[in-house]
Amino acid sequence: MKLKMVLLSAFTLLLFCTCKEKPKADTVKENYLDFSKRDDQFTGGIKMIPITTPNGTFKVWTKTVGNNPTIKVLLLHGGPGGTHEFFESFDGYFPQESIEYIYYDQLGSYYSDQPNDNRLWTTDRFVEEVEQVRKALHLDNSNFYLLGQSWGGILAMEYALKYQKNLKGLIISNMMASAPAYNKYAEEVLGPKMDPTVLKQIKDIEKNNDFSNPKYSELLFKYYYTEHILRRPLGQWPESINRAFKHLNPNVYVFMQGQSEFGITGNATLKNWDVTARLKTLTIPTLTIGSKYDTMDPDHMKWISTEVQNGRFLFCPNGSHCSQYDDQEHYFPGVIKFLKDVDNGTFKKS
């Protein structure tokens, strides 16, 4: 009788275990690093995409990391004339969340073609370039997120204002919606915080149009960039950031932005750029990122999140312009939450 009871208990336990529902497999995580069904396996995710312009056809460099059918983030770097290298810190955060992301060097940037033709450096032309990249990578509003940082934020806003129907979500990182407002913030808020002697030297060099003077970049990097671009001593800057600055195309940068990040100087083409009056037409989920020590006014970034119809604001209390490096503690959890909330259908505006 005792043996019969033991056998009955064992059978009941076995029955219970076999009936227990198996956990669902995470197919996105399982296939995240599987390149076997992709046409870029041979190159490790790299594609040179042909771009048609009114002034000829050129190629731009892209590299896709991971597979996720519903979250694909195209990264728009700063500059103009910068590189995807400003985003290399994303390698430490996106893969573990199974987020697919695409590095991309815009035309004129280091890994792409670099035609010597200033007619190409307009926001309208860059917007059409992004649209051609989107089509080549088969991105659509079921999966396409655009993340633009600094100048990339300008480009992301301009793209969304024309093509938001193609987007699932928009991230504007460390960029105001008005160049004149950006200049005013630099002149009236950030400038006075500098050592007056240093500020006078910078202003004198600008006044004399002596931008080739090595003292100019030396002063900016030592006293301004380490406070408002990346808040670490220059000797501690990440190698990827140093490489990005080394690869910066000065022709594109100076033509559109001017000589430095201390406002937009001279007759740079972006000097009067302003889309503040058009932001209210954006209906897609939008995340704006502002940092306490940024070259951009964080209050303005918060305002953008309330001006668009479905906005959320992410504040980085320890960050500057490159908060993807100097405030990763807040930057990446906030970005990842936004992407997953939109993807899950749980996004709520601020």
N, C-alpha and C positions, 0 to 999 in steps of 0.2 A: 504493500500500500504506500509506503514511504517513497519507494522508487517511482511508483506511478505519479505521485504528486510532484516529484522533482522533474520528471519528464514533461508533465503538463505545464509546469512553470517555465521550463526552457522553451517549449513550443510557443507559449504565449508571448514570451520575450522576443523570440525570433520573428513572430508574426508582427509584433508592434514595430520592430526595427525595420522590417521590409516594407511596411506600409507608410513609414515616416517619409514625408515629402522631401525630396532632395533639393538643396539650395540651387537657385538658378545660376547658370554659368554667366560670368561677365564676359560676353563675347568681344566687347570693345577692348577690354584689358588684354584678353587672350590674343587678339589680332593686332594689337597696337604696333608692334615692331615687325609685322609680316609684310615684306615687300614683294612676295612671290606673285601677286596678282596685279602689280603696278608696272606701268610702262617706264618708270624711272629707277628700277632696281639696279640696272647696269651702272648708273652714275651715283648711286647712294642717295637718291632723292633730288639731285640737281637737274634743273632744266634751264636751258638758255631759250628764252621766249622771244620770238620776233615781234617787234613793235613797229607798226606803221605810223609815220608822222608826215605832215605836209612837206618836210624837208628830208625825206628819205626813210629807209627801213633799217632798224638797228636791233640789237639783242640785249635783253636784260637777264640778269642772273637770279634764279630762285632756288631754294632748297626746302623741300618738305620734310618735316620730322614727324613720324608717327602716322597712325591711321585712326580716324574717328569720323564716322559717316555724318554726325550731326554737329560737331564742333570743329571748325577749321578756321584758324585765326591767321589772317594775313597781316604781317608786321610792316608798318610804314615808318622808316627811320627818319631821324632829324637831319639837320643841315641848313638848307639844302646842300646836296653834294656829300652827305655823310654815307654811312654804310650800315648794313645789318648787324655789324659787330657791336653796336650799342645795345643790342638785345641778347647777347650771348648768355647773360645771366638766366634767361628763361629756361635754358637747358637743365638748370638745377631744380625746377619747379613744375613745369608743364608735363613732362613725361610720366611722372609718378601719379598724375591725375588723368592720364590717358587723353590729354588734350593735343590735338593735331595743330601744328603751327608751321607757318611758312616764312622763312627768311627771304628777303627780297631787296636787292640793290636797284634803286631807281636808275633810269637812264642818266648817264653822266657820273655815276658812282663807280667806285674802284673795281668791283667785280663784273660790272656791266660795260657795254660800249660807252666811250667817252667822246662823243663828237664835239668839235670846237665850233659851236654854232649857238650864239646867245638867243636866236629866235626860238629855240626849243625850250627855254627855261621860263615857262609860264604856267600858272596854276591850271588853266584850262587844258593845256597839252598834257600835263601830268595826270589830270583826272582821266583823260581818255586812255592814257597808258595803263592806269590801274584797272580800267574796265577791260582792256585787252588781256591783261594778266589774269583777271577773274575768269574770263571766258576760256583761256588756255588751260587753266587749272580746274575747270568744271565746277566752279563754286556758284552757289545760288542761295536764295533766301531760306532754304531748309538747313543750311550749315555755315553760311559765310558771315564771319565776324571780322571787322576791320579795327585794328588797334594802331593808332597813330600817336607818336610821341614828338613833341616840339614841332618842327616844321612838318613832320608826319601828321601831327594833329590838325594843322591847317589843311593838308591834303585830304585827310579823312573827313573833315567837315565839308569841304568842297565836293568830295565824291558823294557823300550822303545827301547833300542838298540837291544833287542831280539824279542820283541812282539809288535812293534808299529802298526802292522796290526790290533790289537785288540782295539786300542785307538782312541778316537775322539779328545782328546787334552791332553797336558802335561803341568804341572806347576812345575817348579823347584824353590823352595823357600829357599833362604839363604843357598845355597850350591854351592861351586866351583866344577869344573870338574876334579880337581887334588889335591890329598892330599899333595904332596910335595909343590905345589904352596900355599896351605893353610898354611902349616907350615912356609914357607918363609914369608908370609904376617904377621903372628903372631910374628915371630922373628924380622923382619926388620922394620915393620911399627907400629904394636900395642904395642909391648914390650917397645920400647924406649919412648913411650908416658906415661908410668907408672912412678910413683915415683921410682927413682933408688934404694932407700933403700928397698922398697917393692919388686921390681923386683929381687934384689939380694937374698932376703930371699926365694922367690919362687924358684929361680934357684938353690940355695944351697940345698933346700929340695929335688928337683928333682935329683940333682947330687948325693946325698947321698941315693937315693931310699927310702926316709923316708916318703912315701905317706900316711902312717897311722897316721902321726903326725896331730892332729886336727888343728894346726896352718896353714897347707897347704890349706885346704878347707876354713878356715876362711879368709885368705888373698885373695884367688881367688874370693870368693863371695863378699867381701867388696870392693875390689879395681879393680877387672876385670869384674866380672859378672854384676855388677850394671852399668858398662860403656858400655859393649859390648854384654851381653846376654839379659838383660831387663833393660832399662834405668829408673829405679825408685829405691829409697831407699828400702832396703830389707823389712822393715816394711810395705811397700806399695805394695809389690808383690801380685798379685791376688792369691786367695786361690787355684785355679786350678793348677797354676804353682808350688806352694809349695807342693801340693799333688803329682804332677807329679815327682818332685825331690825325694820326700819321697818314691815313688813307683819304682824308677829306679832300675833295676837289675844290680848290680855292676859287677857280673860275666861276663855278655854279654858285658857290656860297656867297662870294662877294657881290655878284651880280644881283642876287635876290635878297640876301639878308644884310649885307654890309660886312664890315671888317671884324666884328666881334659879337658876342652875345650880350653886350651891355647896350641893349636897345638896337634898333635898326637904323643904320647910319647912312649918311650921304644920299645918293639918289637910287638906293637899292629898290628894286621893283615891288617888294612887299611892304614898303613903308606906309602905304595908305590902305592896306588890306583890312577889310572889316565886314563880317557877316552877322553882326549882332541882331540886325533887324529881321534876318531870315531864319533864325534858329527855331522859332515857334512853329515852323512848317515841318520839323522833324518829328515823326511819330514812332519810329523804331525805338526799342529799348536802348538807352544810352547811359554809359558810365563816364563821368568826368573825374579826373584825378588831379588833386591839388596838393602841394606840399608847403610846409611852413616856411622853408628857407629857399624856395624856388625863385627863379628869375621871373616867374609868372605869379600874378596875384591869386592866392588860393581862394579869396572871397569871390573873385570873378569866376573861377572854376565852379564854385558852388552855385553861383548865379546861373551859369549855363545849364546846370542840372535842373533848375527850376523853370528855365525858359523853354527848353524842349518839352515835348508832351509826355514823355515817359523816361524821366531822368533819375539817376541816382548819383550821389556824390561820395567819393572816397578820399578821405583826408589822411595824409602821411605826416605825422607830427615831427618825425625825425629826418624827413627827406628834403632834398633840393630838386634841381632840374632832372637829375638822373636818379629818381627815387627807386627805380628798379634795381639800383645798387645800394644806395645808402639808407633805404628804409624798406628792405625786403620783408621785414616783420609785418608790415601793414599792407604793402603794395600787392604782394602775390596772393595772400588770402582774400583780399578784396576783389581782385581781378578774377580769380578762380571762382569765387562765390557768384559773381555776376554772370559768368559764362554758364555755370551749372544751373543757376536760377532760371535764366532764359531758356536753356535747353530743357529743363524739367517743367516749364510752364508755371513756375512759382515766382517769377520776377514781380517785384513790387517797387514802384518808384519811391523816392525819398519823401 
